[in-house]
Amino acid sequence: MTARARNEVLIVGGGIGGLAAALALSQAGIASRILEQASRLGEIGAGIQLGPNVFAMFDRLGLRSRMAQKAVFVDSLVMMDSLSGEQITRVPLNAAFRDQFKNPYAVLHRADMHGAMLDACQESPRIALQHSSPVTAIEERNGRVQVTLGDGAVLESAALIGADGLWSRTRAHLFGDEKPRVSGHVAYRAVLPADEFPGDLRWNSAVLWAGPRNHLVHYPLRNGELINIVAVFHSDTYVEGWNEPGDRDLLMRRFEAVGPQPMSILERVSDWRMWVLCDREPVSVWSKGPVTLLGDAAHPMLQYFAQGACMAVEDAVCLADKVAASDGDFEAAFKAYERARYLRTGRVQLMARFLGDIYHAQGVARELRNQMLGQRTAKQANDGLAWLYGGP
């Protein structure tokens, strides 16, 4: 059966990027249909960090108040040395930070962010949401695009956006099934109730404990009721997916050299979920004809700048602006979109790799890192982030 999509733009993937794209298009008066392969529209994971740059996009999408309801506006970004227990650097997220970047910094449960966006999509008459709809084939014919779903149904549209993540089927259709670049790092995540987290470390900050070939992150969620924990270490493990069970014994061995404070956190966690950290080389072409990519499908990045979701939301707003200005020429709009975005996202991809080396420094490199970052003023730290937080 072939079903025409009534000129809806088809969006493959119902995660944060896909929902943001649908919302942005709806505000431009353009209808869309989200095709999500899972049996329900939801989000896997725990905490997410939201830089000032994404709050400007929330304003564009009418989402700021929804996000603020459950966000925690942390006081600072802190880097600690996990061996000595000493503070390396602190970036205050105070009035000076907000004045410079015109927006705050916050942390949020990923499910709460996704839920707020999903509610907004469900309220829009221009957005159709379709779960249990894996895309098994994509074909372009006469300037239009057809997708075949797992149940054999065929949808046709003037345009398709692949927001289907790191292992994107849309990307494979456009450019071949090249595997992502494996970084050699894995991330373990957990969430603890605040009263189970060490009392002396319940800071209203996003904290990173930097260690040799590893680091540990924690920050509060849901009004401080929960603490998000992410432990990253070097490993050759490779699995596809974001929610595999983690090997606690392996993690404890990789962190055995850290000091008593970060160890007191790790000892509290019995159940970890893990994923392998992957990215791709930055590229300048994300589109072909009436098909384009967005978010991790276009420019997957390591999480060290905490910008994956932020970049996807920026993508969505830019893409909708280009479509709205194209007078129905999706191919031209998609080319204009990628030209506007690829250098910014490529810079985040490459800088995130470099930041991972800084976090995991050992020996002389560790000492130099601590010395150089420890000498920064708050103004210097802010200026160093202006290219990113100052907006697209």
Residue, then its C-alpha position, 0 to 999 in steps of 0.5 A: m500500500t502506498a500512502r501519500a503523506r499529504n505534503e508532510v515532511l517525513i522525519v525519521g526518528g522521534g528523539i530530541g532532534g526529530l521532535a525539535a525539527a517537527l516543532a521548528l517546521s510547524q512554526a514555519g507552517i510546514a506539516s511533518r510526520i515523525l516515524e519512530q521505530a520503537s513501540r513508544l516515543g520516549e528517551i533512554g538515558a539520564g541527565i543532559q546539560l543545556g548550555p546557553n546556546v540551546f536556551a535561545m533555541f528554546d525561545r524560538l520553539g516556545l519551550r523555555s518555560r516547559m524546560a525550566q519547570k524541571a531543570v536545575f540551574v546549577d551554580s557552577l561548572v567544576m573540574m576536580d583532580s580525582l587523584s589529589g582531590e583538589q579543585i582544578t578550576r571552577v566556572p561560576l554560572n552567575a550573573a556575569f555568565r548570564d549577562q555575557f551569554k544572555n542565557p543560563y546553564a542548566v541540567l535536566h533529566r533527558a526524559d523530562m526534556h524529551g517529554a516537554m518536546l513531545d507534549a508540544c508536538q502533540e499539541s500541534p495540528r501540523i505534527a503527526l507522531q507514528h511509533s512502531s514504524p521502522v524505516t526499512a528502505i528509502e527511495e527517491r523518485n522524480g524528485r520525491v522520496q518514498v520510505t518503506l516501513g517494517d509492516g510494508a506500508v509505503l509513505e511518499s513525501a517531498a522531503l525526508i529528514g534523517a534524525d535517526g542517530l549515530w547508526s542512522r539508516t538514512r545516512a547509510h542510504l545517502f552515503g553508504d554503511e560506514k561504521p562510526r569511529v570508535s573513540g576507545h572510551v566507554a561511558y557508564r551511567a547511573v542515577l541515585p536518589a540524593d539521600e544515597f549520594p555522599g552528603d559532602l559531595r551534594w553540590n549544586s554544580a556540574v562536577l567533573w573529576a579528571g583522572p588518568r584515562n578516566h573521568l567521573v561526572h555528577y550533577p543534581l536532577r529534578n530539584g535535587e532529588l536525584i543525582n546523575i552519575v557518568a563514569v568514562f574510561h578507556s576501553d576497546t569494547y564495541v557494542e551498538g546501543w545506549n543501554e547495555p548493562g555495565d560491568r561494575d567490576l571492570l569499572m572499579r578496576r579502571f578507577e582504583a587509583v582515584g581518591p576517596q571522594p570520587m571512590s565514595i561515589l562509585e562505591r554507592v552504585s551497583d547497577w550501571r548502564m553503558w554505551v560506547l563513545c563514538d563519533r564520525e569525521p566532520v563532513s560538509v555534505w549531509s544532503k542528497g536531493p530531497v533527503t538530509l540529516l540532522g543531529d547525530a545522524a549528520h555530525p555525531m560527537l563525543q559528549y565532552f562538550a555536552q552539546g549533542a542535543c544542543m547541536a541537534v536543536e540548533d540544527a532543527v531551527c536552522l533547517a526550518d528557517k532555510v525551508a521556510a525561505s526556499d519557496g518549496d525547494f527542499e533540495a536548495a533549502f537542505k544545501a543552504y542548511e548544511r552550509a550554515r551548520y557544518l563548520r560550527t558542528g565540525r568544530v564541536q566534534l573536533m574540540a570534543r576529541f581534544l577535550g577528552d584528552i584534557y580530561h584524561a591527562q596523566g603525568v606531566a600533561r596532568e600537571l600542566r593541565n591543572q596549572m594552566l586551567g587553575q590560573r584562568t579567571a572566570k572572565q577568561a573561562n567565559d571568553g574561551l566558551a564564547w564561540l560555543y555559548g554565544g550562539p550559532 
